[in-house]
Structures are given as structure tokens and as C-alpha cells.
Amino acid sequence: MNALAGSDLLVAGSVALDTREGPFGKVEEALGGSAVYFALAASLITPVRVVAPVGVDGAKRVAQAFSGRRINTEFLQILDAPTYRWRARQVHGRNVDLGSRDSIYDHWEPSLPPDFKGWAFVGSMRPDRQAQLTGMLHHVELLAADAMLSYVQARPPESRDVLRRAGWFFCNQEEFAALGGRDPDEFRRQWWLLGLVLKQGALGLAAYTEYGVMHVPALTERPVVDTTGAGDALAGGMLARWLSTGGQPGGLQDALVWGVACASITISSIGVKGIAKATREELEERVAEVEECLRRAS
């Protein structure tokens, strides 16, 4: 699990045009997707490669969001198919899935950088493709994956296939329960996970590893506008920071703090706006806030 000098970070996931409503009002076909949130957060810390499909109708939006960031889009495939669409309603900080159009995955044949052996995160996407990507990336130094409740419920076999191959797994309480989880540490051992990160919303997160359990609180005094993408930004910040500091067990809590800081920036604005506009300096200030919150909680 130790990071080698020069190791790369890669995200494989979705690019989406989201139509959502909630306390923030309504947005139609706003840029989103697991690969987008992860890459925007991670690129504040270290360069990142993106593997994802996007339609011609969404490509310009992605280029604008990634402009000026250390994001390699060589394996972002622009296809003559509609970009993945997702509809949801946000209630009490949770997105209630109202359906999606994911036919773009029928036209996509994923490809990876030749001989890639760095760290990889496979974000939520149609389960057959997520399972395919975890299979393609099984040989990397560290393989992490995420869950999405509606896909876990619709395609349990593929979701468990992803879980079986991942070294690190990110999910919220509902996704954890849908995967049959009861006791987190027992679940981690059952699936031979190196780490399980349970996202707990306003309570922050709990990370279960062979070295014990780590808790990092959320910044509850900061305004929450839109929780979409928080988990992907958390994973992006955490993995990028941990990779950049050597990937040792002693650096894990620091990495989790950076992940929470990225999530905090993301949820302070609608969609990708907050994390897309964020600077390294802003992130470091948010990290200091999370560290102070952690000190008060301990």
C-alpha cells in the first residue's frame, strides 16, 4: 500500500448533467458526476487522470470546469451519445434518486493509460461498468471504490463484485446497510478491505482499518447548500493527500482531514461551483478549521 515516488492518481467514473431540486431551488442539467467531483478536489493537491465517457453535449462544460487544473483528460472519451443524465430531489441533506438516462455506457469501451500501476478510485457509474473498471484496475497499488444507493439496490451482484475487488471502500449508512453491513469492522474483514470509510453527513466520517478506527468531524458551523458530490470530493481529497505524503498508515488521519475539507468546500455551493472555484490556499484554510474541530472533539 506504500506509495512509490512518482505514483499517479486516476479516477474512473461518471460525467453527468444533473437536474436536481432541493432547499437551494432547482438546477437543470448542471455539470456533475463522480469523476468530475473527485478530479476537481484531488487536483488541488496532486495531478489526476480521468477515465470517463462524456457526450458531445457535455464536453465543453467539462473543459471549462477543468481549465487551469492539473487534470489529464487523455482518457476522457467524447462520444456521439447523450451525456449521462441524473435527476434527484434533496431532502434533509440526502439525494432521493428520481431516475437517470445512462445509455452512454452502451457506447463506451473504457481504456486505461498503458501500464498504469498507481492509485485508482472507481466512482459510482452504471454497475456493470464499475465492475468492469475494478477488474481492469485490480493490479494497481491501491484501488478504492464508492457506492451509490440506487445502483446497489438495482444491481446487487455487480455492486458486490466491486466491493470484492476494492482495497478501500467509501459508502454512507444507507449504502452500507443495502450491502448487508451491520458491524463496520466485521464488514471490513468479511470483504478483505484494507479500509472502510463510512460517510456520516453532519457527523463527519469514521474510517475502519486494521490499525483501528479514526473519526473526523464535519464542519457543522459552515453552511450546507448542496450535499451532492460531497463523497466523491472527500475521496478525492483524502486519496490525493495520502498519496502525496507517502501513503503510510501514520498519514491516514491527516489525509482524512483533507478529504473532509474538500467535502466542506463542495457542499458550500450548488453543484461543482464551490470545488471548481476553490484554490489551494482556500483548501489549506479549510483544513486548519477541520484540524481545530478535531482537536476540540478529542
C-alpha positions as CSV (number, residue, x, y, z in Angstrom):
1,M,0.0,0.0,0.0
2,N,3.0,2.3,0.3
3,A,3.1,5.0,-2.4
4,L,6.1,4.9,-4.6
5,A,7.8,8.1,-5.7
6,G,6.1,9.4,-8.8
7,S,2.9,7.3,-8.3
8,D,-0.1,8.6,-10.3
9,L,-3.7,9.1,-9.2
10,L,-6.5,8.1,-11.5
11,V,-10.3,8.3,-11.3
12,A,-12.7,6.3,-13.4
13,G,-16.3,7.4,-13.0
14,S,-19.2,9.4,-14.4
15,V,-19.6,12.7,-16.0
16,A,-23.2,13.8,-15.5
17,L,-25.7,16.6,-16.4
18,D,-27.8,16.8,-13.2
19,T,-31.3,18.1,-12.8
20,R,-32.0,18.5,-9.1
21,E,-34.2,20.3,-6.7
22,G,-33.9,21.0,-3.0
23,P,-33.6,23.8,-0.5
24,F,-31.3,25.6,-2.9
25,G,-34.0,25.7,-5.6
26,K,-33.8,23.9,-8.9
27,V,-30.9,23.3,-11.3
28,E,-31.3,21.8,-14.7
29,E,-28.5,19.9,-16.5
30,A,-25.8,21.2,-14.2
31,L,-22.4,19.6,-14.5
32,G,-21.8,16.7,-12.0
33,G,-20.7,13.1,-11.9
34,S,-18.3,11.1,-9.6
35,A,-15.3,11.6,-11.9
36,V,-15.8,15.4,-12.0
37,Y,-16.1,16.0,-8.3
38,F,-13.2,13.6,-7.5
39,A,-10.9,15.2,-10.0
40,L,-11.7,18.8,-9.0
41,A,-10.9,18.0,-5.4
42,A,-7.8,15.8,-6.0
43,S,-6.3,18.3,-8.5
44,L,-6.0,20.9,-5.7
45,I,-3.4,18.6,-4.2
46,T,-1.8,16.4,-6.9
47,P,-2.2,15.7,-10.6
48,V,-5.0,13.3,-11.5
49,R,-6.0,11.4,-14.7
50,V,-9.7,11.0,-15.6
51,V,-11.2,7.9,-17.3
52,A,-14.9,8.5,-18.2
53,P,-17.4,8.9,-21.0
54,V,-19.0,12.2,-21.9
55,G,-21.3,13.2,-24.8
56,V,-20.5,16.0,-27.2
57,D,-23.3,17.8,-25.4
58,G,-21.3,17.9,-22.1
59,A,-17.7,18.1,-23.3
60,K,-17.4,21.8,-23.3
61,R,-18.8,22.1,-19.8
62,V,-16.1,19.6,-18.5
63,A,-13.3,21.5,-20.3
64,Q,-14.4,24.7,-18.7
65,A,-14.6,23.2,-15.2
66,F,-11.2,21.5,-15.5
67,S,-9.5,24.6,-17.0
68,G,-6.3,25.5,-15.2
69,R,-6.3,22.3,-13.1
70,R,-3.8,19.5,-13.0
71,I,-6.3,17.1,-14.7
72,N,-5.2,14.8,-17.5
73,T,-8.2,14.2,-19.8
74,E,-6.4,12.0,-22.4
75,F,-8.7,9.1,-21.4
76,L,-11.9,11.1,-21.1
77,Q,-13.8,9.8,-24.2
78,I,-16.1,12.2,-26.0
79,L,-18.8,10.1,-27.6
80,D,-21.6,10.8,-30.1
81,A,-24.2,9.8,-27.4
82,P,-26.1,11.8,-24.8
83,T,-24.1,12.6,-21.6
84,Y,-25.3,10.7,-18.6
85,R,-28.4,12.4,-17.0
86,W,-29.4,12.2,-13.4
87,R,-32.5,13.5,-11.6
88,A,-32.8,13.9,-7.9
89,R,-34.5,15.7,-5.1
90,Q,-32.5,16.7,-2.0
91,V,-34.3,16.1,1.3
92,H,-32.6,16.6,4.7
93,G,-29.2,16.5,3.0
94,R,-29.8,13.3,1.1
95,N,-30.5,12.9,-2.6
96,V,-33.6,10.9,-3.5
97,D,-32.9,9.4,-6.9
98,L,-35.6,10.2,-9.4
99,G,-34.1,8.3,-12.3
100,S,-31.3,8.5,-14.8
101,R,-30.5,8.1,-18.5
102,D,-27.3,6.1,-18.8
103,S,-27.3,4.8,-22.4
104,I,-23.9,6.4,-22.9
105,Y,-22.4,3.4,-21.2
106,D,-23.6,1.2,-24.0
107,H,-21.4,3.1,-26.4
108,W,-18.3,3.3,-24.1
109,E,-15.4,0.9,-24.2
110,P,-13.2,2.0,-21.3
111,S,-9.4,2.2,-21.8
112,L,-6.7,3.0,-19.3
113,P,-3.2,4.5,-19.5
114,P,-0.8,1.8,-20.6
115,D,0.9,0.0,-17.7
116,F,-0.9,2.2,-15.1
117,K,0.1,0.9,-11.6
118,G,-0.6,3.9,-9.3
119,W,-3.6,4.7,-7.1
120,A,-7.1,4.5,-8.6
121,F,-10.6,5.4,-7.5
122,V,-13.6,3.9,-9.3
123,G,-16.6,6.2,-8.6
124,S,-20.2,5.5,-9.0
125,M,-21.4,4.7,-12.5
126,R,-23.6,2.0,-14.1
127,P,-22.7,-1.1,-12.0
128,D,-21.6,-3.3,-15.0
129,R,-19.1,-0.6,-16.0
130,Q,-18.0,0.0,-12.4
131,A,-17.4,-3.7,-12.0
132,Q,-15.6,-3.8,-15.3
133,L,-13.3,-1.0,-14.3
134,T,-12.4,-2.5,-10.9
135,G,-11.5,-5.7,-12.8
136,M,-9.3,-3.7,-15.2
137,L,-7.6,-2.0,-12.3
138,H,-7.2,-4.9,-9.9
139,H,-3.4,-4.8,-10.2
140,V,-2.8,-1.2,-9.0
141,E,-1.0,-0.2,-5.8
142,L,-4.2,1.0,-4.2
143,L,-7.8,0.5,-5.5
144,A,-10.7,2.4,-3.9
145,A,-14.3,2.4,-4.9
146,D,-17.6,4.1,-3.9
147,A,-21.2,3.0,-3.7
148,M,-24.5,4.7,-5.0
149,L,-27.6,3.5,-3.2
150,S,-29.9,3.2,-6.3
151,Y,-27.3,1.2,-8.2
152,V,-26.6,-1.1,-5.1
153,Q,-30.4,-1.8,-4.9
154,A,-30.8,-2.3,-8.6
155,R,-27.8,-4.4,-9.3
156,P,-26.6,-6.2,-6.2
157,P,-24.3,-8.8,-7.9
158,E,-22.2,-6.1,-9.7
159,S,-22.1,-3.9,-6.6
160,R,-20.7,-6.8,-4.6
161,D,-18.2,-7.6,-7.3
162,V,-16.9,-4.0,-7.0
163,L,-16.7,-4.5,-3.2
164,R,-14.8,-7.8,-3.6
165,R,-12.1,-6.2,-5.7
166,A,-11.6,-2.9,-3.9
167,G,-9.0,-2.3,-1.2
168,W,-10.7,0.8,0.1
169,F,-14.4,1.4,0.0
170,F,-16.5,4.5,0.6
171,C,-20.2,4.5,1.5
172,N,-22.9,6.2,3.6
173,Q,-25.0,4.4,6.2
174,E,-27.8,3.6,3.8
175,E,-25.5,2.1,1.2
176,F,-23.7,0.2,3.9
177,A,-27.0,-1.3,5.1
178,A,-28.0,-2.1,1.5
179,L,-24.8,-4.1,1.1
180,G,-25.7,-6.2,4.1
181,G,-23.5,-4.3,6.6
182,R,-24.2,-4.3,10.3
183,D,-20.9,-4.0,12.2
184,P,-18.4,-1.9,10.2
185,D,-15.2,-3.7,11.3
186,E,-16.7,-7.1,10.8
187,F,-17.9,-6.0,7.3
188,R,-14.3,-4.8,6.5
189,R,-12.9,-8.1,7.5
190,Q,-15.6,-10.1,5.7
191,W,-14.7,-8.3,2.4
192,W,-11.0,-8.2,3.0
193,L,-10.9,-4.5,2.8
194,L,-7.8,-2.5,3.9
195,G,-10.1,0.4,4.8
196,L,-13.8,1.2,5.0
197,V,-14.8,4.9,5.1
198,L,-18.3,5.4,6.4
199,K,-19.6,8.9,5.4
200,Q,-21.9,10.2,8.2
201,G,-23.0,13.6,6.9
202,A,-23.1,16.2,9.7
203,L,-21.3,13.7,12.0
204,G,-18.3,13.6,9.7
205,L,-16.7,10.2,8.9
206,A,-15.4,7.1,10.5
207,A,-12.6,5.1,8.9
208,Y,-12.2,1.4,9.8
209,T,-8.8,-0.1,9.2
210,E,-6.6,-2.9,10.5
211,Y,-5.0,-0.2,12.7
212,G,-8.2,0.8,14.4
213,V,-11.0,3.3,13.9
214,M,-10.5,7.0,13.1
215,H,-13.2,9.7,13.4
216,V,-13.0,13.1,11.7
217,P,-15.9,15.5,12.5
218,A,-17.7,17.7,9.9
219,L,-17.6,21.5,10.0
220,T,-21.1,21.9,11.3
221,E,-20.8,25.7,11.6
222,R,-20.3,26.1,7.9
223,P,-23.4,26.5,5.7
224,V,-24.6,23.5,3.8
225,V,-26.1,24.4,0.5
226,D,-26.0,21.2,-1.6
227,T,-24.6,17.9,-0.5
228,T,-24.3,16.4,-4.0
229,G,-20.7,15.3,-4.7
230,A,-19.5,15.5,-1.2
231,G,-18.5,11.9,-1.0
232,D,-16.5,12.0,-4.3
233,A,-14.8,15.2,-3.2
234,L,-14.0,13.6,0.1
235,A,-12.4,10.6,-1.6
236,G,-10.5,12.8,-4.0
237,G,-9.0,15.0,-1.3
238,M,-8.2,12.1,1.0
239,L,-6.5,9.9,-1.6
240,A,-4.6,12.7,-3.2
241,R,-3.3,13.9,0.1
242,W,-2.4,10.4,1.3
243,L,-0.6,9.6,-1.9
244,S,1.3,12.9,-1.9
245,T,2.5,12.3,1.7
246,G,3.7,8.8,1.1
247,G,0.7,6.5,1.7
248,Q,1.9,5.4,5.2
249,P,-0.5,4.5,8.0
250,G,0.7,7.4,10.1
251,G,-0.5,9.9,7.4
252,L,-4.1,8.5,7.2
253,Q,-5.8,10.8,9.7
254,D,-4.2,13.8,8.1
255,A,-5.5,12.6,4.7
256,L,-9.0,12.1,6.1
257,V,-8.9,15.7,7.4
258,W,-8.0,17.0,3.9
259,G,-10.9,14.9,2.5
260,V,-13.4,16.4,4.9
261,A,-12.1,19.9,4.0
262,C,-12.7,19.2,0.3
263,A,-16.2,17.9,1.0
264,S,-16.9,21.0,3.1
265,I,-15.9,23.3,0.3
266,T,-18.1,21.3,-2.1
267,I,-21.3,21.4,-0.1
268,S,-21.0,25.2,0.4
269,S,-22.2,25.9,-3.1
270,I,-24.6,24.3,-5.7
271,G,-23.1,21.5,-7.7
272,V,-19.4,21.7,-8.7
273,K,-19.2,25.5,-8.3
274,G,-17.5,25.6,-4.9
275,I,-14.9,23.0,-5.6
276,A,-14.3,24.2,-9.1
277,K,-13.5,27.7,-7.9
278,A,-11.5,26.7,-4.9
279,T,-7.8,27.5,-4.6
280,R,-5.1,25.6,-2.7
281,E,-5.0,28.4,-0.2
282,E,-8.7,28.2,0.5
283,L,-8.3,24.4,0.9
284,E,-5.5,24.8,3.4
285,E,-7.6,27.3,5.4
286,R,-10.4,24.8,5.5
287,V,-8.0,22.0,6.5
288,A,-6.9,24.2,9.5
289,E,-10.6,24.5,10.5
290,V,-11.1,20.8,10.4
291,E,-8.0,20.2,12.4
292,E,-9.2,22.6,15.1
293,C,-12.5,20.9,15.2
294,L,-10.8,17.6,15.6
295,R,-8.7,18.9,18.4
296,R,-11.8,20.1,20.2
297,A,-13.5,16.8,19.7
298,S,-10.6,14.7,21.1
